[in-house]
Amino acid sequence: MQKMKALFPDKIKIALVIIFSGLCWYISYGFTGGYWFLFWIAPIPVLLLSFRLKAKAAFFVSFTAYLIGRVSWFSYLVSVATVIPAVISTIAPALIFALIVLLTRRIVTGSKYWFTIFAFPVLWTSFEFLLFKFSPDGTAASIAYSQLNMLPLIQIASVTGALGITFMITFIPSSITVGWYFKNKKNQLKYLMLASVIIVASVFLFGFIRMNNGDEKDRIKVGLVVLNEKLHNITDHPDAEKEIKLTNDYAAQIKMLAAQGSQVVVLPERAINITKI
């Protein structure tokens, strides 16, 4: 009993952290991009708690909270794959996140240096780099897509690609949590805050300048066509009649957008199946 109490010093607090962070991830992982700010908030309670807990408890908290967030994609994953791949794609990121939190915890609590603020963002960004390199789905699972509506931030992708966005949305909560951990070490806190302010301010300043520095004549109008996903049929043996009808439906929408001034029209990935010749 004493051992369990030491492992979980405050069960209610742990439960609240899991629920709060899990819901923040669940909402911000949505496909609308409308709750991008929750992705900055979600890691903060988990990281703060992990610095106090033992390794097993920290793993449990981080895994469970992130798993709640990943569940938001489950029904979609089932619709584009089968149940087993959907389960794997839901659990695996939570396991990896928990391992990243454990490594971050070990680096931060085992060091007295301010630059441990880079541990969490570097570990997560490194994981995504490997994911992009070896995953057949490319960048599809990147957390960077949660920030689509945060226009000043995503401008950094013009320099760094999606990984720059990933780094920033993990760097911000890391700066807050590590700063709190070093709150009694004034010298370390000073350098930590200075580095954080410079990096965050530089990225957002770049974003605002880039958004407002374009010449109107250099801009193009882009249209987006998305038909009902049930009409799509990803297969190696497409039905020619269905694909022709789908193509005609897309063509009608493209024509309408062109009439409204669109110079480029974007279609969903794998919108139309064609046979190999």
Phi, psi and chi 1 to 4 in degrees:
 res  aa     phi    psi   chi1   chi2   chi3   chi4
   1 MET       -  -43.4 -170.0   72.6  177.8      -
   2 GLN   -64.6  -36.9 -168.7   66.6   28.2      -
   3 LYS   -64.8  -43.8 -173.3  176.3 -179.6 -179.0
   4 MET   -65.3  -36.1  -72.8  -61.5  -65.8      -
   5 LYS   -65.3  -37.4 -170.9  174.5 -179.4 -179.7
   6 ALA   -69.2  -35.2      -      -      -      -
   7 LEU   -71.4  -39.9 -171.9   61.1      -      -
   8 PHE  -122.1   83.8  -65.8   94.6      -      -
   9 PRO   -62.7  -27.0   20.8  -31.4      -      -
  10 ASP  -150.1   92.9 -169.3  -22.5      -      -
  11 LYS   -62.8  -36.6  -67.6 -178.8  179.6  179.6
  12 ILE   -66.1  -44.5  -64.7  176.2      -      -
  13 LYS   -62.8  -41.4 -174.1  178.7  -68.3 -174.2
  14 ILE   -62.5  -44.0  -72.5  172.7      -      -
  15 ALA   -62.4  -41.6      -      -      -      -
  16 LEU   -64.5  -40.5  -70.2  173.9      -      -
  17 VAL   -63.5  -45.6  165.6      -      -      -
  18 ILE   -60.2  -47.1  -69.8  172.7      -      -
  19 ILE   -66.2  -47.1  -66.1  169.3      -      -
  20 PHE   -62.9  -53.5  176.3   77.8      -      -
  21 SER   -64.9  -40.0  -68.0      -      -      -
  22 GLY   -60.2  -43.8      -      -      -      -
  23 LEU   -67.1  -37.7  -71.0  176.4      -      -
  24 CYS   -60.7  -45.3  -75.6      -      -      -
  25 TRP   -66.4  -41.3  -88.0  -49.0      -      -
  26 TYR   -57.7  -46.7 -173.7   94.8      -      -
  27 ILE   -72.5  -44.0  -62.9  169.0      -      -
  28 SER   -73.3  -18.8   58.6      -      -      -
  29 TYR   -78.4   -2.9 -107.8  125.9      -      -
  30 GLY   -61.1  167.1      -      -      -      -
  31 PHE   -85.9   -3.6  -66.0  101.7      -      -
  32 THR   -85.6  -26.7   64.8      -      -      -
  33 GLY    75.4    8.4      -      -      -      -
  34 GLY   -78.8  -14.9      -      -      -      -
  35 TYR  -120.6   43.3  -60.8   95.9      -      -
  36 TRP   -56.7  -34.8   49.5  -94.0      -      -
  37 PHE   -65.6  -25.5   54.3   91.3      -      -
  38 LEU   -68.1  -24.0  -67.4  178.9      -      -
  39 PHE   -71.7  -24.7 -142.0  105.1      -      -
  40 TRP   -75.4  -32.9  -58.2    6.3      -      -
  41 ILE   -81.3  -39.2  -61.9  171.4      -      -
  42 ALA   -51.0  -44.9      -      -      -      -
  43 PRO   -73.1  -18.1  -12.7   27.2      -      -
  44 ILE   -60.4  -53.9  -66.1  174.2      -      -
  45 PRO   -62.5  -37.2  -20.0   32.4      -      -
  46 VAL   -64.4  -46.2  171.6      -      -      -
  47 LEU   -66.2  -44.2  -72.2  172.3      -      -
  48 LEU   -59.4  -43.3  -77.3  174.0      -      -
  49 LEU   -69.4  -36.3 -161.5   56.2      -      -
  50 SER   -63.7  -29.7   72.6      -      -      -
  51 PHE   -68.7  -19.9  -63.0  155.8      -      -
  52 ARG  -100.1  -28.6  -66.6  177.7   45.7 -145.1
  53 LEU   -84.3  164.2  -64.0  175.5      -      -
  54 LYS   -75.0  165.6  -68.2 -174.2  176.9 -178.6
  55 ALA   -57.5  -45.3      -      -      -      -
  56 LYS   -63.1  -42.6  -71.2 -177.9 -179.9  179.4
  57 ALA   -68.3  -39.7      -      -      -      -
  58 ALA   -62.7  -39.6      -      -      -      -
  59 PHE   -63.3  -45.2 -179.1   89.5      -      -
  60 PHE   -61.3  -46.7  171.1   77.8      -      -
  61 VAL   -63.0  -50.1  169.9      -      -      -
  62 SER   -66.5  -41.1   52.4      -      -      -
  63 PHE   -64.3  -47.6  171.0   78.0      -      -
  64 THR   -66.5  -44.0  -51.6      -      -      -
  65 ALA   -63.2  -44.9      -      -      -      -
  66 TYR   -70.7  -32.2 -159.4   71.2      -      -
  67 LEU   -62.5  -40.1 -177.4   63.4      -      -
  68 ILE   -58.2  -43.3  -67.4  171.7      -      -
  69 GLY   -63.3  -43.4      -      -      -      -
  70 ARG   -68.4  -22.8  -70.3  -63.9  -56.5  177.8
  71 VAL   -60.2  -24.4  166.6      -      -      -
  72 SER   -60.8  -23.0   64.9      -      -      -
  73 TRP   -92.7   -7.7  -87.3   42.3      -      -
  74 PHE   -59.3  -49.1 -173.1   74.4      -      -
  75 SER   -62.9  -36.9   59.8      -      -      -
  76 TYR   -66.1  -43.9  169.1   74.9      -      -
  77 LEU   -62.6  -38.2  -68.1  171.9      -      -
  78 VAL   -63.9  -36.8  170.2      -      -      -
  79 SER   -70.9  -27.8   69.6      -      -      -
  80 VAL  -103.1   -9.7  -62.7      -      -      -
  81 ALA  -135.7 -148.2      -      -      -      -
  82 THR  -116.7  178.3   56.6      -      -      -
  83 VAL   -63.3  -44.9  173.6      -      -      -
  84 ILE   -62.3  -49.1  -67.3  176.3      -      -
  85 PRO   -60.1  -34.1  -25.3   35.0      -      -
  86 ALA   -65.6  -40.7      -      -      -      -
  87 VAL   -64.2  -45.7  169.9      -      -      -
  88 ILE   -61.9  -43.8  -66.2  171.7      -      -
  89 SER   -70.0  -15.2  -62.7      -      -      -
  90 THR   -90.2  -42.4  -58.8      -      -      -
  91 ILE   -79.6  -41.0  -65.7  175.7      -      -
  92 ALA   -57.5  -47.6      -      -      -      -
  93 PRO   -60.9  -34.2  -22.7   34.4      -      -
  94 ALA   -66.7  -39.7      -      -      -      -
  95 LEU   -63.7  -44.5  -75.2  171.5      -      -
  96 ILE   -65.4  -41.8  -67.2  167.7      -      -
  97 PHE   -60.1  -43.6  173.0   75.5      -      -
  98 ALA   -61.4  -39.4      -      -      -      -
  99 LEU   -66.0  -39.0  -68.2  174.5      -      -
 100 ILE   -63.8  -41.1  -71.8  173.3      -      -
 101 VAL   -63.3  -41.6  169.2      -      -      -
 102 LEU   -62.3  -43.0  -75.1 -174.4      -      -
 103 LEU   -64.8  -42.1  -74.7  170.8      -      -
 104 THR   -61.9  -45.1  -59.2      -      -      -
 105 ARG   -57.5  -44.5  168.2 -173.5  170.5  -83.0
 106 ARG   -66.1  -40.4 -176.9  170.0 -176.9  176.3
 107 ILE   -67.9  -45.7  -68.0  169.1      -      -
 108 VAL   -69.9  -49.4  172.9      -      -      -
 109 THR   -74.0  -19.3   58.9      -      -      -
 110 GLY   -96.2    6.9      -      -      -      -
 111 SER  -131.8  159.1  173.5      -      -      -
 112 LYS  -114.5   12.8   58.6 -178.1  179.6 -179.9
 113 TYR  -101.1  142.5  -60.1  108.4      -      -
 114 TRP   -66.6  -27.7   64.8  -91.8      -      -
 115 PHE   -75.0    6.9   46.6   75.3      -      -
 116 THR   -68.9   -7.7   53.1      -      -      -
 117 ILE   -59.6  -21.4   55.7  170.8      -      -
 118 PHE   -85.2   -8.4  -64.7  108.4      -      -
 119 ALA   -60.6  -55.2      -      -      -      -
 120 PHE   -62.0  -51.4 -176.8   58.1      -      -
 121 PRO   -65.0  -36.5   19.0  -30.5      -      -
 122 VAL   -67.8  -41.7  167.0      -      -      -
 123 LEU   -64.5  -44.8  -72.5  169.2      -      -
 124 TRP   -69.1  -42.3 -163.1  -34.9      -      -
 125 THR   -65.1  -37.0  -54.7      -      -      -
 126 SER   -64.0  -40.8  -61.7      -      -      -
 127 PHE   -60.9  -44.8  158.0   66.0      -      -
 128 GLU   -66.8  -34.9  -77.5 -151.7  -11.2      -
 129 PHE   -58.6  -46.4  171.8   77.5      -      -
 130 LEU   -65.7  -37.0  -65.5  173.8      -      -
 131 LEU   -63.0  -45.0 -172.7   67.0      -      -
 132 PHE   -61.9  -37.3  -65.3  175.9      -      -
 133 LYS   -73.2  -37.3 -169.9  171.2 -179.1   63.3
 134 PHE  -112.0  -13.8  -62.8  106.8      -      -
 135 SER   -78.8  136.4  170.6      -      -      -
 136 PRO   -67.6  -16.2   23.9  -34.0      -      -
 137 ASP   -95.1    5.6  -63.0  -41.8      -      -
 138 GLY    61.6 -126.3      -      -      -      -
 139 THR   -89.6    7.7   65.2      -      -      -
 140 ALA   -54.9  -33.2      -      -      -      -
 141 ALA   -92.8    7.5      -      -      -      -
 142 SER   -67.9  140.5  175.5      -      -      -
 143 ILE   -72.4  -11.2   62.3  173.3      -      -
 144 ALA   -60.2  -29.4      -      -      -      -
 145 TYR   -68.0  -15.9  -68.3  113.3      -      -
 146 SER   -69.0  -13.7   67.1      -      -      -
 147 GLN  -104.9   17.2  -56.2  -63.1  -59.8      -
 148 LEU   -57.8  -29.4  -69.0  180.0      -      -
 149 ASN   -90.7   -3.7  -75.6   -1.6      -      -
 150 MET   -94.3   78.1 -173.6   36.0  167.9      -
 151 LEU   -59.6  -42.4  -61.5 -177.4      -      -
 152 PRO   -61.9  -35.6  -22.2   33.6      -      -
 153 LEU   -72.1  -43.9  174.1   60.8      -      -
 154 ILE   -72.0   -7.0   65.5  174.3      -      -
 155 GLN   -63.7  -23.6  -58.2  -54.2  -49.1      -
 156 ILE   -63.5  -20.6 -166.0   64.1      -      -
 157 ALA   -63.5  -22.1      -      -      -      -
 158 SER   -67.4  -17.7   64.0      -      -      -
 159 VAL  -108.0  -43.6  178.6      -      -      -
 160 THR  -109.0  -11.1   64.1      -      -      -
 161 GLY    78.7 -171.0      -      -      -      -
 162 ALA   -60.8  -27.6      -      -      -      -
 163 LEU   -63.5  -29.4  -69.4  174.2      -      -
 164 GLY   -65.4  -37.7      -      -      -      -
 165 ILE   -67.5  -45.3  -57.0  172.3      -      -
 166 THR   -56.7  -45.3  -63.8      -      -      -
 167 PHE   -59.5  -45.0  179.2   86.4      -      -
 168 MET   -68.1  -40.1  -73.4  -54.1  -58.0      -
 169 ILE   -78.4   -6.9   58.7  179.1      -      -
 170 THR  -102.8  -25.2   48.2      -      -      -
 171 PHE   -69.1  -39.0  176.3   76.1      -      -
 172 ILE   -62.3  -52.6  -69.1  169.9      -      -
 173 PRO   -65.7  -30.7   19.8  -31.1      -      -
 174 SER   -64.8  -41.7  178.8      -      -      -
 175 SER   -61.6  -40.8  -62.5      -      -      -
 176 ILE   -66.9  -47.2  -65.8  170.2      -      -
 177 THR   -71.9  -43.0   52.6      -      -      -
 178 VAL   -68.8  -35.1  177.8      -      -      -
 179 GLY   -61.0  -41.0      -      -      -      -
 180 TRP   -65.9  -39.0 -179.1  -99.5      -      -
 181 TYR   -64.2  -34.1 -176.7   75.6      -      -
 182 PHE   -97.5   19.5  -76.9  135.6      -      -
 183 LYS   -60.2  -25.7   64.0 -178.2 -177.3  -64.4
 184 ASN   -94.1   -0.9  -64.3  -36.8      -      -
 185 LYS  -108.4   87.1  -60.6  178.4 -179.5  178.6
 186 LYS   -59.5  -38.1  -66.3 -175.3  178.1  179.5
 187 ASN   -67.1  -45.1 -164.8   44.6      -      -
 188 GLN   -65.9  -41.2  -61.9  -64.6  -24.1      -
 189 LEU   -62.1  -36.4 -174.6   61.3      -      -
 190 LYS   -62.5  -49.1  176.9  178.4   67.4  175.4
 191 TYR   -67.6  -36.7  -69.6  111.8      -      -
 192 LEU   -62.4  -46.9 -176.8  153.3      -      -
 193 MET   -66.4  -38.5  -68.6  179.8   63.4      -
 194 LEU   -63.5  -47.3 -179.3   62.3      -      -
 195 ALA   -63.1  -41.8      -      -      -      -
 196 SER   -63.8  -47.0  -60.1      -      -      -
 197 VAL   -62.7  -44.0  169.1      -      -      -
 198 ILE   -62.3  -46.4  -70.1  173.6      -      -
 199 ILE   -66.9  -49.9  -67.9  171.8      -      -
 200 VAL   -65.4  -44.8  174.1      -      -      -
 201 ALA   -63.4  -39.7      -      -      -      -
 202 SER   -64.2  -43.1  -62.9      -      -      -
 203 VAL   -64.8  -45.4  169.2      -      -      -
 204 PHE   -72.0  -35.4  -81.8   91.1      -      -
 205 LEU   -62.9  -44.0 -179.4   61.6      -      -
 206 PHE   -58.7  -42.8  169.8   79.6      -      -
 207 GLY   -62.9  -46.4      -      -      -      -
 208 PHE   -65.7  -40.4  -78.0  113.6      -      -
 209 ILE   -63.7  -44.7  -68.4  173.7      -      -
 210 ARG   -65.0  -36.1 -169.8  170.4 -172.7  -86.6
 211 MET   -70.2  -27.5  -72.0  173.3   58.0      -
 212 ASN  -112.0   11.5  -65.1  -77.6      -      -
 213 ASN  -111.3    8.6 -159.9   31.8      -      -
 214 GLY   -90.4  144.2      -      -      -      -
 215 ASP   -80.0  136.8 -164.5  -31.1      -      -
 216 GLU   -56.3  -35.3 -168.7   65.9   34.1      -
 217 LYS   -72.3  -18.1   65.8 -179.8 -178.3 -179.9
 218 ASP   -88.5   -3.7  -65.3  -31.0      -      -
 219 ARG   -90.7  148.4  -61.7 -177.6 -179.5 -177.8
 220 ILE  -122.7  151.0   61.3  173.0      -      -
 221 LYS   -93.7  125.8 -168.6  170.9 -176.6  178.7
 222 VAL  -113.8  133.5  178.7      -      -      -
 223 GLY  -108.5  157.8      -      -      -      -
 224 LEU  -130.0  128.9  171.1   65.3      -      -
 225 VAL  -114.8  124.0  176.1      -      -      -
 226 VAL  -133.9  114.4 -179.1      -      -      -
 227 LEU   -93.6  171.2  -61.4 -177.7      -      -
 228 ASN   -55.7  126.7 -168.4  -36.2      -      -
 229 GLU   -63.5  -22.4 -167.2  168.2  -25.6      -
 230 LYS   -66.1  -18.6  -67.7 -178.8  179.6  178.3
 231 LEU   -79.2  -18.0  -62.4  174.3      -      -
 232 HIS   -82.2  143.3  -62.5  164.7      -      -
 233 ASN  -139.6   94.4 -175.8   27.5      -      -
 234 ILE   -78.3  110.5  -59.6  172.7      -      -
 235 THR  -156.2  158.0  174.8      -      -      -
 236 ASP   -83.7   -7.7  -68.1  -28.7      -      -
 237 HIS  -130.0   72.3  -55.8  -74.2      -      -
 238 PRO   -67.7  150.5   24.5  -33.3      -      -
 239 ASP   -85.3  113.0 -176.4  -42.8      -      -
 240 ALA   -57.2  -42.9      -      -      -      -
 241 GLU   -62.2  -44.3 -173.9  177.2  -21.0      -
 242 LYS   -66.8  -39.8  -69.8 -178.9  179.5  178.9
 243 GLU   -69.1  -34.8  -63.2  -57.1  -34.5      -
 244 ILE   -66.1  -42.7  -70.3  171.8      -      -
 245 LYS   -62.9  -43.1 -177.6 -178.1 -176.6  -53.1
 246 LEU   -62.8  -41.3 -173.3   62.1      -      -
 247 THR   -62.3  -41.9  -57.5      -      -      -
 248 ASN   -65.1  -37.6  -71.6  -25.8      -      -
 249 ASP   -63.8  -43.3  -70.3  -17.2      -      -
 250 TYR   -64.4  -40.9  -88.6  113.2      -      -
 251 ALA   -61.3  -38.9      -      -      -      -
 252 ALA   -64.5  -41.4      -      -      -      -
 253 GLN   -68.2  -39.2  -66.1  -63.7  -42.9      -
 254 ILE   -62.6  -42.3  -67.8  169.5      -      -
 255 LYS   -61.0  -41.6 -175.6  176.9 -179.5 -179.8
 256 MET   -64.0  -42.7 -177.5 -179.2   69.0      -
 257 LEU   -68.2  -36.6  -72.6  173.2      -      -
 258 ALA   -62.7  -38.1      -      -      -      -
 259 ALA   -66.0  -25.4      -      -      -      -
 260 GLN   -88.1    1.4  -64.7  173.1    4.0      -
 261 GLY   106.2    3.1      -      -      -      -
 262 SER   -68.6  130.2  -65.0      -      -      -
 263 GLN   -95.7  -25.1  -62.1  165.6  -90.7      -
 264 VAL  -132.6  137.3  174.8      -      -      -
 265 VAL  -122.4  128.8  176.3      -      -      -
 266 VAL  -100.5  133.8 -179.4      -      -      -
 267 LEU  -111.3  158.5  -56.1 -178.2      -      -
 268 PRO   -64.1  154.7  -17.8   29.2      -      -
 269 GLU   -61.7  137.1 -175.8 -179.7   13.6      -
 270 ARG    57.6   38.2  -61.0  176.1  179.2  177.2
 271 ALA   -66.3  -38.6      -      -      -      -
 272 ILE  -128.8  131.9  -59.4  167.5      -      -
 273 ASN   -89.7  139.9  -71.9  -66.1      -      -
 274 ILE  -131.9  153.8   58.2  174.3      -      -
 275 THR   -85.5  152.5   55.4      -      -      -
 276 LYS   -77.4  136.2  -65.6 -179.4  179.2  179.0
 277 ILE  -117.0      -  -61.2  176.4      -      -
